[in-house]
Amino acid sequence: MENDSIVTGRDIVAELREMDFSQIAWSDIMDYLVQFGKNVLMAIIVYIVGRFLIKYTIKALRKVTQKRNVEASLTSFLNSLISISLNVLLAVVIVGILGVDTSSFLAVFASAGIAIGMALSGTLQNFAGGVLIMLLKPYKVGDFIEAQGFAGTVREIQIFSTVLGTPDNQTIIIPNGPLATGSLKNSTKAPTRRVDIDVEVAYGTDPDDVRRVLNDIIEADERIMRSGVFAPFIPMTAMSNSSIVFQMRIWVKAPDFWAVKFDTTEKIYRELGKAGIEIPFQQMDVHIKK
């Protein structure tokens, strides 16, 4: 049995020696080179077209951001992010055309993206909020806003947070995520604002006397607007326990709001006193019957 096995093995070796591998090898090599050349040519075409599309996309994005007056830092960041992403995608496509299996690359990228997203979920939320704020512009540097329980003037709008300065010169840093998704009050976005000042006078006071004093104060201040829909209005708004309440409603330019409010409040106190109109304090009259 062993001799038969040895003879059979020798016969197989002899047959293999008699076969002409040169023709088979060269045929396979030529087929491979032709196919590889086609792939390389296709990859070059895809690269040229892809680079042209990427450049066109970045140029279009730059025009849009410039038209909307987006912050320069955000424009540069978005351009870099989109350019890198599109170039990575183009590289994966080209590698696939050349015959390399890209499934492993895509799996690695997907796994890395999920891991990074889970680790930086809060940071990415703030980043997305910063992008929305810079694109939609609910407020800008110099605006006075109230949000998340804080109020102040916007000093900086960064990618991840917004920096406020309070009237007493404290610095407040608020993450952009809650600012982009929560309620926000912008007191300086409009060019004009209405100043409402409640004026309380004693019962028995003639309303005409009160309005005359308040109108004189209005006429003496050039910062107060007087025409059209901005005409001053002084209604009697309430009859409280100790006083009757008038409300002075006047319109001013947004930058003059606080100065006019403070100045007018002090003038009301002085002029009502000069006119002999009583400003009552909170009190309770107790009548005792025997």
Secondary structure, DSSP 8 states (H G I E B T S, - for coil): -HHHHHHHHHHHHHHHHHS-HHHHHHHHHHHHHHHHHHHHHHHHHHHHHHHHHHHHHHHHHHHHHHHTT--HHHHHHHHHHHHHHHHHHHHHHHHHHTT---HHHHHHHHHHHHHHHHHTHHHHHHHHHHHHHHHH-SS-TT-EEEETTEEEEEEEE-SSEEEEE-TTS-EEEEEHHHHHHS--EESSSSSEEEEEEEEEE-TT--HHHHHHHHHHHHHT-TTSB-SGGG--B--EEEE-SS-EEEEEEEEEEGGGHHHHHHHHHHHHHHHHHHTT--------------
